[in-house]
Amino acid sequence: QVHLVESGGGLVQAGGSLRLTCAASGSIVRINVMGWYRQAPGKQRELVALITRDGSTNYVDSVKGRFTISRDNAKNTVSLQMNGLEPKDTAVYYCNADRVVGPKGYVEVWGQGTLVTVSS
């Protein structure tokens, strides 16, 4: 089995920063896409940012200029640096790995989530 474990969530005041990290483990040959999603209370889960193996990135408009996604292909980790946090960023953040190449083919994996709470 492939597992994703997130860390770095917590409480922060508006304007503060947090860094989320996700580590993938298990029988992994290669991970093509890694990303961060979030789900706020009463809202649907949305893509926050993603990064491909070659470094191409995509961000939801609301976080552009504030969040930065990065990855380490050798370590199978992905991070999300969140600066200038706002109360609207409050959500459970989930790590996702897609097109994960293992011994028997491709799989998609989700982490359990980490809570980010931004106070006003």
C-alpha positions as CSV (number, residue, x, y, z in Angstrom):
1,Q,0.0,0.0,0.0
2,V,1.0,3.6,-0.7
3,H,0.4,6.1,2.1
4,L,0.4,9.8,2.4
5,V,1.0,11.6,5.7
6,E,0.5,15.3,6.1
7,S,1.9,17.6,8.7
8,G,2.2,21.3,9.5
9,G,-1.4,22.3,10.1
10,G,-2.5,24.3,13.1
11,L,-3.7,27.6,14.4
12,V,-2.4,30.9,13.0
13,Q,-3.4,34.5,13.1
14,A,-4.4,36.3,9.9
15,G,-1.3,37.4,8.0
16,G,0.8,34.5,9.4
17,S,2.4,31.6,7.7
18,L,2.3,27.8,7.8
19,R,4.2,25.2,5.8
20,L,2.4,21.9,5.1
21,T,4.4,18.8,4.2
22,C,3.3,15.5,2.8
23,A,5.4,12.4,2.6
24,A,4.5,9.4,0.5
25,S,5.7,6.0,1.4
26,G,5.3,2.4,0.2
27,S,6.0,0.6,-3.0
28,I,6.5,3.7,-5.2
29,V,8.5,3.9,-8.4
30,R,7.4,7.3,-9.5
31,I,4.7,9.9,-8.7
32,N,3.6,12.0,-11.7
33,V,1.3,14.5,-10.0
34,M,1.2,15.8,-6.4
35,G,-1.1,18.4,-5.1
36,W,-3.0,20.0,-2.2
37,Y,-6.7,20.2,-1.9
38,R,-8.8,21.8,0.8
39,Q,-12.3,21.6,2.2
40,A,-13.8,24.4,4.2
41,P,-16.8,23.9,6.5
42,G,-20.0,23.6,4.4
43,K,-18.1,23.8,1.1
44,Q,-16.9,21.4,-1.6
45,R,-13.3,20.2,-1.8
46,E,-11.2,22.3,-4.1
47,L,-7.8,22.1,-5.7
48,V,-5.4,24.5,-4.1
49,A,-2.2,23.7,-6.0
50,L,-0.6,21.0,-8.0
51,I,2.8,20.2,-9.3
52,T,3.9,17.7,-11.9
53,R,7.1,15.7,-11.8
54,D,8.7,18.1,-14.2
55,G,7.9,21.1,-12.0
56,S,4.8,22.5,-13.8
57,T,2.5,24.2,-11.3
58,N,-1.1,25.3,-11.1
59,Y,-2.9,27.3,-8.3
60,V,-6.4,28.3,-7.6
61,D,-6.8,32.0,-8.1
62,S,-7.5,32.8,-4.5
63,V,-4.0,31.7,-3.4
64,K,-1.9,33.0,-6.2
65,G,1.0,35.1,-4.9
66,R,0.5,33.8,-1.4
67,F,1.1,30.0,-1.6
68,T,3.9,28.1,-3.2
69,I,4.0,24.4,-3.9
70,S,7.2,22.4,-4.2
71,R,8.3,18.8,-4.4
72,D,11.3,16.6,-3.9
73,N,11.0,13.7,-6.4
74,A,13.8,11.7,-4.8
75,K,12.1,11.8,-1.4
76,N,8.5,11.6,-2.7
77,T,7.5,14.6,-0.7
78,V,5.4,17.7,-1.5
79,S,5.1,20.9,0.5
80,L,2.8,23.9,0.5
81,Q,4.2,27.2,1.8
82,M,1.3,29.4,2.8
83,N,2.0,33.1,3.5
84,G,-0.4,35.9,4.2
85,L,-3.0,33.5,5.5
86,E,-6.6,34.8,5.6
87,P,-9.6,33.5,7.6
88,K,-11.0,32.2,4.3
89,D,-8.1,29.8,4.1
90,T,-9.4,27.9,7.1
91,A,-10.0,24.3,5.9
92,V,-8.9,20.8,6.1
93,Y,-6.0,20.4,3.7
94,Y,-5.5,17.1,1.9
95,C,-2.5,15.8,0.1
96,N,-3.0,14.0,-3.1
97,A,-0.8,11.9,-5.3
98,D,-2.0,10.9,-8.7
99,R,-0.5,8.6,-11.4
100,V,1.5,6.9,-8.8
101,V,3.6,4.2,-10.5
102,G,3.9,1.1,-8.5
103,P,4.8,-2.6,-9.2
104,K,1.4,-3.3,-10.7
105,G,0.6,0.0,-12.4
106,Y,-1.0,3.3,-11.5
107,V,-2.8,4.3,-8.3
108,E,-4.2,7.5,-6.8
109,V,-3.7,8.2,-3.1
110,W,-5.1,10.6,-0.6
111,G,-3.9,11.7,2.8
112,Q,-6.0,11.9,5.9
113,G,-5.9,15.7,6.0
114,T,-4.5,18.3,8.3
115,L,-6.6,21.2,9.8
116,V,-5.5,24.8,9.1
117,T,-7.4,27.4,11.2
118,V,-6.8,31.1,10.6
119,S,-8.1,33.5,13.1
120,S,-9.1,37.1,12.5
